[in-house]
Amino acid sequence: MVNLETKLGSREVCHVFLQTGLKLPQADVVKKWHEGAIKLTINPGANKKFDPFIGESEPLIINEKFAVNSQGVVDCEFWIDERAQIGEPMTLKIEIARAEKHGYTPYFIIRSGPGTLRHLEDHDFVKEARDADLQNIRNLVPWCDVDKLSPSKSTNHIDQPKYKDLPRFLQFRNSSKDAFYGSVKHGAHDVIFQVGHIILGKLLNLFLCRKPSTGVNSFASLDDYAKSFPEMGESCEWSKADIKEGMKVGEIFRDDGEFGRQIIQGPNSMKLSRVDKLSPTWQEGISQGTLPDYAIDGEDVHEVIKDGRLFEVVNSKLLEGVGHGGLQSQVNHMLHCFFPRQTWYVVQADCLFFVSKKRNPLYAFVPVMIRLQNQNDCEPQTFWGPPKPGSNENGQHALSWLYAKMYFRCADWQVYSIGTHFARAHALSEVFGTSMYRNLPSAHPLFRILQPHLQGIIAINAQARDVLVNPGNNAFARFMSAGDNLGDLLEHCCKDMLKYKHLIIPEDFKARGLGDIPQFLYRDDSIALWNILHEYTTNMIDLSYPKDEDVRQDSELKNFLHEFLEYGVKAFAEAGDFPDHLDTKEELSTYITAIIYNVSCFHTGVNFQINKYLAYFPNAPPSLIRPPPGQKDIVTMTTIMESLPKRDVAVITMAATEMLGKFSPIERFYSQTKAFARKGYFGENMAVSEEQEEIIGKMTSAMVELTSKIRDRNEELGKQHGEQDEYKHFLAYDVLSPHNIPLTTEI
């Protein structure tokens, strides 16, 4: 029996790196975060038979015995939880017993430090232990055969079809499940709407099988919808605050300034770029007189372009060849035997935007032309422009423009949900996570940096593939136009949107020409977050990589990059421009920053305000049940209301956005806030050296400072906004405040 005794003080970290090797098994049951006492991390673990155990000894620090199995290297890090009631220094004893009984001859290396690089290890038996550790994990975390991928030209993932089949260390923690089950509430229609990340698939099945309302199943007018919104929100277990925010959107969504603000501050602006030269498509629209002088403040369009104030969102290429939906429209209705199947139209829609010098800067980014084309039915493209300022909002021109904006938002919904949210924020991060587990041992410094951010992505994606984005039976098909042909859209989005250059946030904004848009708060907050994280990763990498040559000699890093390309994104590797090697510490820091930012900050920015903007049906309909109008068709309010799907689809949309737009109950955040009972970064990292702890502390301090700056900015904007009679409903942009950003993706 081997004892490790280390002195611990109250609220101090025990900086010990305990590595064991040869045939010492892994832990099968582990309390990863034991609140109020010791944080114990043992990696990897699996679901096999009971073998030797890691036990406890006096004083009582760890309150259960751990079954162990699966050969490999054990990494343990010990932390005092900040809420622990520990007074005098204590002695921590870790006992590894019964090794000889089971034929094991373990060895121990006890050392401090931030982790080690394989080529800098002095002993061959340590290198052998690392290799054995990785081989064990590779057996537990296999890549899916590319021939099994559906769709075939998408990202790869772990070859485990069900969440329950994942190895234990990839599943959500038992303590997380307990916290989640304690927070679940049952809503109307026997549906659980308020959902965390643990049983997403099961809950989605529940709401998909819900019994719809037996009352009036359509809306007579926009006012009728607005009056129904609170009741529908309550049936979906929405909070009063969320309902209030949704009602704000409902009161201002028709305004062009609000429409533009939602493009640059809403959940999706990934396809936005500056227009440096008019495309033939836009030239045709202008030739038809669709861009009147008043739309661009009487300026010449070519001068506007020269001044860098014309922008576009082009979704057409991504939606090309994606068929109409609606196959599930009957199932949503309680009387589906008598309810005809609807067609939910997939329409190509692009929008031209203009930055006005005359408007309030908060609302200076406005739409000035929309292109629509129902290509699936071989209809010609049409162009639509805004009415004159001061026009009757229920006049023919204003209603045609409103209708065109709804079709554009519907198209943007499709690209956002499958491309921006799932493909980039989820699927791509899982590829990074899978390659990390397979190629970076737990002793590797990069594993210790990345694991707190990638630890939940494989589990939540396994659930999503089972229900949410399953091509054969997916939840999106119940309310979204492209849901029936989700695989086609996903392939298009992977090829077009998953590029390394897009992950380098400052360069991405620069390449798309978005540096001068006023009040582009998503851009401003994103760059601020990137700079903090880049400094953090640079400092962490400096601890473990003495010089650039060590980056080039890191064989485990090379394997990580190789598998990411060869197995993870092979279907579109050339289009994605991901590097196959890294030569300098700066290149490595940028790469690691891109991974961390994507799985935490980017996912937050595109996910955690969808119930505010995408749940209010007329503002951003996920489906429309009439074809877009012809260029000379007369649009009435009746036309618009008859194009919106029925009440059942509206409620399902609200239920889905509520589920996906909520934090899980055990998230940790970059900035701790007692008011919201949100835990901070410490406790979720794997650093075990004093130097790493200091760097983490510096990063979290910068996050706290950014949180304060964003709060102060929003308060000032709110005051300015309140002085404007034109806009009475200010919606603060705080989604990228660090206290709102979880470290990882778990929903």
C-alpha positions in Angstrom: 0.0 0.0 0.0 1.3 3.5 -0.9 0.3 6.6 1.0 0.6 10.1 -0.3 0.5 12.7 2.5 0.2 16.4 1.7 -0.5 19.4 3.9 -3.6 21.3 3.0 -4.7 24.7 4.2 -8.1 26.2 4.1 -9.2 27.3 0.6 -5.8 26.3 -0.8 -5.0 24.2 -3.8 -2.9 21.1 -3.2 -0.4 21.4 -6.1 0.3 17.7 -6.6 0.6 15.8 -9.9 0.2 12.0 -9.2 0.8 9.9 -12.2 0.6 6.1 -12.0 1.3 3.7 -14.8 1.7 0.1 -16.0 -1.4 -1.8 -15.1 -2.9 0.3 -12.4 -6.6 0.5 -13.4 -8.8 3.6 -13.7 -11.7 4.7 -11.5 -15.1 3.5 -12.5 -17.2 5.6 -10.1 -15.9 9.1 -9.3 -17.3 12.1 -7.6 -15.5 14.5 -9.9 -16.4 17.6 -7.9 -17.2 16.9 -4.3 -18.7 20.1 -3.1 -17.3 21.3 0.2 -14.3 19.1 0.3 -11.9 17.7 -2.3 -12.1 17.8 -6.0 -10.8 14.6 -7.4 -10.2 14.0 -11.1 -9.4 10.6 -12.3 -9.2 10.0 -16.0 -10.3 8.2 -18.1 -12.5 5.6 -16.3 -15.0 3.2 -18.0 -18.0 1.0 -17.3 -16.4 -2.4 -16.6 -16.1 -4.8 -13.7 -15.0 -3.9 -10.2 -11.3 -4.2 -9.6 -9.0 -2.6 -7.0 -10.2 0.6 -5.4 -8.9 4.0 -4.4 -10.1 4.5 -0.9 -10.2 6.9 1.9 -8.4 7.3 5.2 -8.5 9.6 8.2 -9.3 12.4 8.2 -12.4 11.9 6.2 -11.9 13.9 3.0 -13.4 11.8 0.3 -16.7 10.2 1.3 -16.9 7.2 -0.9 -14.7 4.4 -2.3 -13.9 4.3 -6.0 -14.2 1.2 -8.0 -11.4 1.0 -10.6 -10.9 -0.6 -13.9 -9.5 0.0 -17.4 -5.7 0.0 -17.7 -3.7 3.2 -18.2 -2.5 6.3 -16.5 -4.3 7.9 -13.5 -4.2 11.6 -13.1 -5.3 13.1 -9.8 -5.7 16.7 -8.9 -6.9 17.8 -5.5 -8.6 21.1 -4.7 -10.2 22.6 -1.7 -13.6 23.9 -2.6 -14.0 27.6 -1.7 -17.0 26.9 0.4 -15.3 24.2 2.4 -15.4 24.6 6.2 -11.8 23.6 6.8 -9.9 25.2 9.6 -6.4 24.0 10.5 -4.1 22.4 7.9 -5.1 18.8 7.2 -3.4 15.8 6.0 -4.7 14.2 2.8 -4.0 10.5 2.3 -4.6 8.8 -1.0 -4.4 5.0 -0.6 -4.1 2.7 -3.6 -4.7 -0.7 -2.2 -5.0 -4.3 -3.3 -2.7 -3.8 -6.3 -0.6 -6.9 -5.5 -3.7 -9.0 -5.0 -4.7 -8.4 -8.5 -1.3 -8.8 -10.0 -0.5 -5.2 -10.6 2.9 -3.6 -9.9 2.2 0.1 -9.9 4.8 2.8 -9.8 4.3 6.4 -8.8 5.6 9.7 -10.0 4.7 12.6 -7.7 5.5 16.0 -9.0 4.2 19.5 -9.4 3.9 21.4 -12.6 1.6 22.2 -15.5 1.8 18.9 -17.3 4.5 17.5 -19.6 5.4 17.1 -23.2 6.3 13.6 -24.3 9.6 14.4 -25.9 10.7 16.2 -22.7 10.1 13.2 -20.5 13.4 11.7 -19.1 12.2 8.1 -18.6 11.0 5.6 -21.2 8.6 3.9 -18.8 6.7 7.3 -18.5 6.4 7.6 -22.3 5.2 4.0 -22.4 2.6 4.8 -19.8 1.4 7.8 -21.8 1.1 5.6 -24.9 -0.8 2.9 -23.1 -3.1 5.6 -21.6 -3.9 6.9 -25.1 -4.4 3.5 -26.6 -6.9 2.7 -23.9 -8.8 5.9 -24.6 -8.7 5.3 -28.4 -10.4 2.0 -27.8 -13.1 3.8 -25.7 -13.4 6.8 -28.1 -13.4 5.4 -31.7 -14.1 7.6 -34.7 -17.2 6.7 -36.7 -16.5 5.0 -40.0 -16.9 7.7 -42.7 -19.2 5.3 -44.6 -21.6 5.4 -41.7 -21.9 9.2 -41.6 -25.3 10.7 -42.3 -25.1 13.0 -44.1 -21.9 11.7 -45.7 -20.2 15.1 -46.2 -20.5 16.4 -42.6 -18.3 16.3 -39.6 -17.2 13.0 -38.0 -18.0 12.0 -34.4 -17.6 9.3 -31.9 -18.9 5.9 -33.0 -21.4 5.5 -30.3 -25.1 5.8 -31.5 -26.6 6.4 -28.1 -25.7 8.6 -25.1 -26.0 5.6 -22.8 -23.3 3.8 -24.8 -20.7 6.5 -24.2 -17.8 5.6 -21.8 -18.4 6.9 -18.3 -15.9 9.8 -18.5 -17.8 11.2 -21.5 -21.2 11.1 -19.8 -22.5 13.9 -17.6 -21.7 13.7 -14.0 -24.1 12.0 -11.6 -24.2 15.2 -9.5 -25.2 17.1 -12.6 -28.1 14.7 -13.1 -29.3 15.1 -9.5 -29.2 18.9 -9.9 -31.0 18.7 -13.2 -33.8 16.4 -12.0 -34.4 18.7 -9.1 -35.0 21.7 -11.4 -37.4 20.1 -13.9 -41.0 21.4 -14.0 -43.9 19.8 -15.7 -45.8 22.1 -18.1 -49.2 22.0 -19.8 -50.1 19.2 -22.2 -48.0 16.7 -20.3 -44.9 18.3 -21.6 -41.6 19.0 -19.8 -40.4 22.3 -21.4 -37.8 23.5 -19.0 -34.9 21.3 -19.8 -31.2 21.0 -19.0 -28.6 19.0 -20.9 -28.9 15.6 -19.2 -31.9 13.9 -21.0 -32.4 16.3 -23.9 -33.4 13.5 -26.3 -36.0 12.1 -23.9 -37.6 15.5 -23.2 -37.7 16.3 -26.9 -39.6 13.1 -27.5 -42.0 14.1 -24.8 -42.7 17.5 -26.3 -43.0 16.1 -29.8 -45.7 13.7 -28.6 -47.6 16.5 -26.8 -51.3 16.9 -27.2 -51.9 20.2 -29.0 -54.5 22.8 -28.1 -58.0 21.9 -29.0 -59.0 25.5 -29.3 -58.6 27.9 -32.2 -55.5 26.8 -34.0 -54.7 29.9 -36.0 -54.2 33.6 -35.5 -56.5 36.2 -37.0 -54.0 39.1 -36.8 -50.6 40.2 -35.4 -52.5 41.7 -32.5 -54.2 38.3 -31.9 -50.8 36.6 -31.8 -49.4 39.2 -29.4 -52.4 38.6 -27.1 -51.9 34.9 -27.2 -48.1 35.1 -26.6 -48.2 35.3 -22.8 -50.5 32.4 -22.5 -48.4 30.3 -24.8 -45.3 31.3 -22.9 -46.8 30.2 -19.6 -47.8 26.9 -21.1 -44.2 26.4 -22.0 -43.0 27.3 -18.5 -41.4 30.5 -19.7 -40.4 32.9 -16.9 -42.2 36.2 -16.6 -39.0 38.0 -17.5 -38.6 36.0 -20.7 -42.3 36.6 -21.7 -41.8 40.3 -21.1 -38.7 40.4 -23.3 -40.6 38.5 -26.0 -43.4 41.0 -25.8 -40.9 43.8 -26.3 -39.8 42.2 -29.5 -43.4 41.9 -30.6 -44.0 45.6 -30.2 -41.0 46.7 -32.2 -40.2 43.9 -34.7 -41.8 45.6 -37.7 -39.4 48.6 -37.5 -36.5 48.4 -40.0 -34.0 49.7 -37.4 -35.0 46.8 -35.0 -34.8 44.3 -37.9 -31.2 45.4 -38.6 -30.2 45.5 -35.0 -31.3 41.9 -34.6 -29.0 41.0 -37.5 -25.9 42.4 -35.8 -26.9 41.8 -32.2 -29.2 38.7 -32.5 -28.2 35.1 -32.7 -26.9 35.0 -36.3 -24.7 37.4 -38.2 -22.2 34.8 -39.6 -23.2 35.4 -43.2 -23.0 39.2 -43.0 -20.3 40.9 -45.1 -19.5 44.2 -46.6 -20.4 44.9 -50.3 -17.3 46.1 -52.1 -19.0 45.6 -55.6 -22.6 45.0 -56.5 -23.2 41.5 -57.7 -25.3 40.9 -60.9 -28.2 39.9 -58.6 -28.3 43.2 -56.8 -27.7 45.1 -60.0 -30.8 43.5 -61.4 -32.8 44.5 -58.4 -31.6 48.1 -58.6 -32.4 48.2 -62.3 -36.0 47.3 -61.4 -36.2 50.3 -59.1 -36.3 48.3 -55.9 -33.7 50.5 -54.2 -35.3 54.0 -54.1 -33.2 57.0 -53.1 -35.1 57.4 -49.8 -34.0 53.9 -48.7 -30.4 55.1 -48.6 -31.0 58.7 -47.4 -30.9 60.1 -50.9 -27.2 59.1 -51.4 -25.8 57.5 -54.5 -25.4 53.7 -54.0 -21.9 53.7 -55.5 -20.8 56.4 -53.1 -22.3 54.4 -50.2 -20.3 51.4 -51.4 -17.1 53.5 -51.6 -17.8 54.7 -48.1 -18.0 51.1 -46.8 -21.7 51.3 -45.7 -23.4 48.7 -47.8 -23.6 45.1 -46.5 -25.3 41.8 -47.4 -26.5 38.6 -46.0 -26.6 35.9 -48.7 -28.2 32.6 -47.7 -29.2 31.4 -51.2 -26.3 29.1 -51.9 -26.8 27.2 -48.7 -30.5 26.7 -49.4 -30.0 25.7 -53.0 -31.4 22.2 -53.6 -32.9 22.0 -50.1 -36.5 20.8 -50.6 -39.7 22.1 -49.0 -40.8 20.6 -45.7 -44.1 19.9 -43.9 -44.2 16.1 -43.8 -44.7 16.3 -40.1 -47.3 19.0 -40.1 -50.2 16.6 -39.8 -48.6 14.9 -36.7 -48.6 18.2 -34.9 -52.3 18.5 -35.0 -54.5 16.6 -32.6 -57.1 15.8 -35.4 -54.4 14.9 -37.9 -56.6 12.4 -39.7 -58.8 15.3 -40.8 -56.0 17.9 -41.0 -54.4 18.2 -44.5 -50.6 18.1 -44.7 -49.1 21.5 -45.2 -46.1 22.6 -47.4 -43.5 24.5 -45.4 -41.7 26.5 -48.0 -37.9 26.7 -48.3 -37.2 29.9 -50.1 -33.9 31.4 -51.0 -33.7 34.8 -49.5 -30.9 37.4 -49.4 -30.9 40.9 -47.9 -29.0 44.2 -48.6 -28.3 46.5 -45.6 -27.3 50.1 -45.4 -25.7 52.1 -42.5 -27.5 55.4 -42.2 -25.7 58.5 -41.0 -29.1 60.1 -40.1 -30.5 57.5 -37.8 -29.8 56.9 -34.1 -26.6 54.8 -34.1 -28.4 52.0 -32.2 -30.7 51.6 -35.2 -28.6 52.9 -38.1 -28.1 49.4 -39.7 -31.3 48.9 -41.8 -32.5 46.6 -44.6 -32.9 48.3 -48.0 -33.6 45.4 -50.4 -34.6 41.7 -50.2 -34.3 39.1 -52.9 -36.7 36.0 -52.8 -36.8 33.0 -55.0 -38.9 29.9 -54.8 -36.4 27.8 -56.7 -38.0 24.5 -55.7 -41.1 25.4 -57.7 -39.1 27.0 -60.6 -40.4 30.5 -59.8 -38.4 33.6 -60.8 -36.6 35.7 -58.3 -38.4 38.8 -56.9 -37.1 42.0 -55.3 -38.6 44.0 -52.5 -37.8 47.4 -51.0 -38.9 49.5 -48.0 -41.9 51.9 -48.1 -41.4 55.6 -47.8 -40.8 56.8 -44.2 -44.1 57.7 -42.6 -46.2 55.4 -44.8 -49.2 53.6 -43.4 -47.9 50.4 -41.8 -50.9 48.5 -43.1 -50.6 49.9 -46.6 -49.9 47.7 -49.6 -46.2 48.6 -49.8 -45.6 48.3 -46.1 -47.3 44.8 -45.9 -45.3 43.5 -49.0 -42.1 44.7 -47.3 -43.1 43.1 -44.0 -43.9 39.8 -45.8 -40.5 39.9 -47.6 -38.7 40.4 -44.3 -40.5 37.5 -42.8 -39.4 35.2 -45.6 -35.8 36.4 -45.2 -35.9 35.7 -41.5 -37.4 32.3 -42.2 -34.5 31.5 -44.5 -32.0 32.8 -41.9 -33.7 30.6 -39.3 -32.7 27.5 -41.4 -29.1 28.6 -41.9 -28.8 29.7 -38.3 -30.1 26.5 -36.6 -28.3 24.0 -38.8 -25.2 25.9 -39.9 -24.3 28.5 -37.3 -25.6 26.7 -34.2 -25.3 22.9 -34.8 -22.6 22.6 -37.5 -20.2 25.2 -36.1 -21.0 25.6 -32.4 -21.6 21.9 -31.8 -20.4 19.5 -34.5 -17.1 21.1 -35.1 -16.3 21.4 -31.4 -17.0 17.7 -31.0 -14.4 16.9 -33.6 -11.9 18.9 -31.6 -13.0 17.1 -28.4 -12.8 13.6 -29.9 -9.3 14.2 -31.3 -8.2 15.7 -27.9 -9.3 12.6 -25.9 -7.7 10.3 -28.4 -4.4 12.0 -28.8 -3.6 14.2 -25.8 -3.0 12.2 -22.6 -4.2 13.8 -19.4 -0.7 14.7 -18.5 -0.4 16.8 -21.6 -0.5 20.6 -20.9 -2.9 21.2 -23.8 -5.3 18.5 -22.4 -5.3 20.4 -19.1 -6.2 23.7 -20.9 -8.8 22.2 -23.2 -10.6 19.6 -21.2 -12.6 22.0 -19.0 -14.1 23.5 -22.2 -14.6 20.3 -24.2 -15.8 18.0 -21.5 -19.6 18.2 -22.3 -19.6 18.5 -26.0 -19.5 14.8 -27.0 -22.3 13.9 -24.6 -24.7 16.6 -25.7 -24.1 15.9 -29.3 -24.8 12.2 -28.9 -28.2 13.2 -27.5 -28.7 15.7 -30.4 -27.9 13.1 -33.1 -30.4 10.8 -31.5 -33.4 13.2 -31.6 -32.7 16.8 -32.5 -30.8 16.3 -35.8 -31.5 12.7 -36.6 -32.0 12.8 -40.4 -34.7 10.1 -40.2 -36.7 11.5 -37.2 -35.6 15.0 -36.1 -37.3 17.5 -34.0 -36.7 20.3 -36.4 -39.0 18.7 -38.9 -41.9 19.5 -36.5 -41.6 23.2 -36.9 -38.9 24.2 -39.4 -39.2 24.4 -43.2 -35.9 22.6 -44.0 -36.4 20.0 -41.3 -37.4 17.2 -43.7 -34.2 17.8 -45.7 -31.9 18.6 -42.8 -29.0 16.4 -44.2 -28.8 18.4 -47.4 -28.6 21.7 -45.5 -26.1 20.4 -43.0 -23.7 19.3 -45.9 -23.9 22.7 -47.5 -23.3 24.5 -44.2 -20.3 22.3 -43.2 -18.6 23.0 -46.5 -19.3 26.7 -46.5 -19.2 27.7 -42.9 -16.6 25.4 -41.2 -13.4 27.2 -42.1 -10.4 27.8 -39.8 -10.3 31.5 -40.9 -13.7 32.0 -39.5 -12.6 30.7 -36.1 -9.9 33.5 -35.8 -12.4 36.1 -34.5 -10.6 39.4 -35.1 -9.4 38.3 -38.5 -12.9 37.0 -39.4 -14.5 40.4 -38.7 -11.8 42.1 -40.6 -12.0 39.8 -43.6 -15.8 40.4 -43.8 -15.3 44.1 -43.6 -17.4 44.6 -40.5 -15.0 46.9 -38.5 -17.0 50.1 -38.9 -20.6 49.2 -38.3 -21.8 51.4 -35.4 -23.0 49.7 -32.3 -22.1 46.3 -33.5 -21.9 45.0 -29.9 -21.5 41.3 -30.9 -18.3 42.2 -32.7 -17.0 44.4 -29.9 -17.7 41.9 -27.1 -16.4 39.0 -29.2 -13.0 40.7 -29.9 -12.7 41.7 -26.2 -13.3 38.0 -25.2 -10.9 36.7 -27.8 -8.1 39.0 -26.6 -8.5 37.8 -23.0 -8.5 34.2 -24.0 -5.6 34.6 -26.4 -3.5 36.2 -23.6 -4.5 33.3 -21.3 -3.5 30.5 -23.7 -0.3 32.3 -24.6 0.7 32.4 -21.0 -0.3 28.8 -20.3 1.6 27.6 -23.4 4.7 29.5 -22.4 4.8 27.5 -19.2 5.1 24.1 -21.0 6.7 24.9 -24.4 10.1 26.5 -23.7 10.6 27.4 -27.4 9.0 27.1 -30.8 11.0 23.9 -31.5 9.0 22.2 -28.8 5.8 22.8 -30.7 7.3 21.2 -33.8 8.6 18.2 -31.8 5.3 17.6 -29.9 4.3 14.2 -31.5 1.0 14.1 -29.5 0.0 17.5 -30.9 0.9 16.3 -34.4 -1.4 13.3 -33.9 -4.2 15.6 -32.7 -3.9 17.8 -35.8 -3.7 14.8 -38.1 -6.7 13.0 -36.8 -8.8 16.2 -36.8 -8.1 16.5 -40.5 -7.9 12.9 -41.6 -10.9 11.6 -39.6 -12.8 14.6 -38.3 -13.3 17.0 -41.2 -12.0 14.9 -44.1 -15.2 15.4 -46.2 -14.5 19.1 -46.5 -10.9 19.4 -45.2 -9.6 21.3 -48.3 -12.5 23.8 -48.2 -12.0 24.3 -44.4 -8.4 25.5 -44.6 -7.5 23.9 -41.3 -3.7 23.7 -40.6 -2.0 20.3 -40.8 0.9 21.5 -38.7 1.8 24.3 -36.2 5.4 25.6 -36.1 5.4 28.3 -33.4 4.0 29.0 -30.0 2.0 31.9 -31.4 0.4 29.6 -34.0 -0.4 27.1 -31.3 -1.9 29.8 -29.0 -4.1 31.1 -31.8 -5.3 27.5 -32.5 -6.1 26.7 -28.9 -7.8 30.1 -28.4 -10.0 29.3 -31.5 -11.1 26.0 -30.0 -11.9 27.5 -26.5 -13.7 30.5 -28.0 -15.8 28.4 -30.3 -17.1 25.9 -27.7 -17.8 28.6 -25.1 -18.1 32.2 -26.3 -19.3 31.5 -29.8 -21.9 29.0 -28.7 -23.1 31.4 -26.1 -23.5 34.2 -28.6 -25.6 32.2 -31.0 -27.6 30.1 -28.5 -28.6 31.9 -25.4 -31.0 34.5 -26.8 -32.9 32.4 -29.3 -36.0 32.4 -27.1 -35.9 36.2 -27.0 -35.9 36.6 -30.8 -36.7 33.4 -32.6 -39.6 32.3 -30.4 -41.8 35.3 -31.3 -43.3 33.8 -34.5 -43.9 36.8 -36.7 -40.5 38.2 -35.9 -38.6 35.2 -37.2 -40.9 32.4 -38.4 -39.2 29.0 -38.7 -41.6 28.0 -41.4 -44.2 29.6 -43.8 -47.0 27.7 -45.4 -47.7 29.8 -48.5 -45.3 30.4 -51.4 -43.7 33.8 -51.5 -45.6 36.4 -53.5 -45.0 37.2 -57.2 -43.6 40.6 -58.0 -47.1 42.0 -58.9 -49.1 40.1 -56.2 -51.1 42.1 -53.7 -50.2 41.3 -50.1 -52.7 41.8 -47.4 -52.6 41.2 -43.6 -54.8 38.1 -44.4 -52.1 36.9 -46.7 -49.5 37.2 -44.0 -51.5 35.6 -41.3 -52.5 32.7 -43.5 -48.8 32.1 -44.3 -47.9 31.6 -40.6 -48.1 28.0 -39.4 -50.8 27.2 -36.9 -50.8 27.6 -33.1 -49.4 24.1 -32.5 -46.3 24.9 -34.4 -46.0 28.2 -32.6 -46.1 26.5 -29.2 -43.6 23.8 -30.3 -41.3 26.5 -31.5 -41.5 28.3 -28.2 -40.9 25.0 -26.4 -37.8 24.2 -28.4 -36.3 27.6 -28.1 -37.0 27.6 -24.4 -35.2 24.3 -24.0 -32.2 25.2 -26.1 -31.9 28.7 -24.8 -31.5 27.9 -21.1 -28.4 27.3 -19.0 -28.0 23.8 -17.5 -28.2 24.0 -13.7 -24.6 23.1 -13.1 -22.8 25.4 -15.6 -19.6 27.1 -14.6 -19.0 30.6 -16.0 -16.0 32.8 -16.8 -17.2 35.3 -14.2 -18.8 34.2 -10.9 -21.9 36.0 -9.8 -23.5 35.4 -6.4 -26.7 37.1 -7.5 -27.4 34.4 -10.1 -25.7 31.6 -8.1 -23.3 31.1 -10.9 -20.0 29.5 -10.2 -16.8 30.8 -11.7 -13.9 29.2 -13.5 -11.9 27.9 -10.6 -12.8 24.3 -9.8 -13.5 23.4 -13.5 -9.9 23.6 -14.6 -7.2 20.9 -14.5 -4.2 23.1 -13.7 -2.1 21.8 -10.8 0.8 24.3 -10.7 1.0 27.5 -8.8 2.0 29.3 -12.1 -1.1 28.0 -13.8 -3.3 29.1 -11.0 -1.8 32.6 -11.2 -2.5 32.7 -15.0 -6.1 31.5 -14.5 -6.6 34.1 -11.8 -5.4 36.8 -14.2 -7.7 35.7 -16.9 -10.7 35.5 -14.6 -10.0 39.0 -13.3 -10.0 40.3 -16.8 -13.3 38.6 -17.4 -14.8 40.2 -14.2 -13.5 43.6 -15.5 -15.2 43.0 -18.9 -18.4 42.0 -17.2 -18.4 45.4 -15.4 -17.6 47.3 -18.7 -20.5 45.6 -20.5 -22.9 46.4 -17.7 -21.8 50.0 -17.6 -22.1 50.3 -21.4 -25.6 48.8 -21.4 -26.7 51.2 -18.6 -25.5 54.2 -20.6 -27.1 53.0 -23.8 -30.3 52.4 -21.9 -30.2 56.0 -20.7 -29.6 57.3 -24.2 -32.3 55.1 -25.5 -34.8 56.3 -23.0 -34.4 59.9 -24.3 -35.5 58.8 -27.8 -39.3 58.8 -28.3 -39.0 56.7 -31.4 -37.8 53.6 -29.5 -39.3 52.9 -26.1 -38.3 49.3 -25.7 -34.5 48.9 -25.2 -33.2 45.4 -25.3 -29.8 45.3 -23.6 -27.1 43.2 -25.3 -25.4 41.2 -22.5 -25.3 37.7 -23.9 -21.5 37.9 -24.2 -20.9 39.3 -20.7 -18.6 36.7 -19.1 -21.0 36.1 -16.3 -23.4 34.7 -19.0 -20.8 32.5 -20.8 -20.5 28.9 -19.7 -17.1 27.3 -20.1 -18.3 24.6 -22.3 -21.3 23.5 -24.5 -23.7 21.3 -22.6 -27.0 22.3 -24.2 
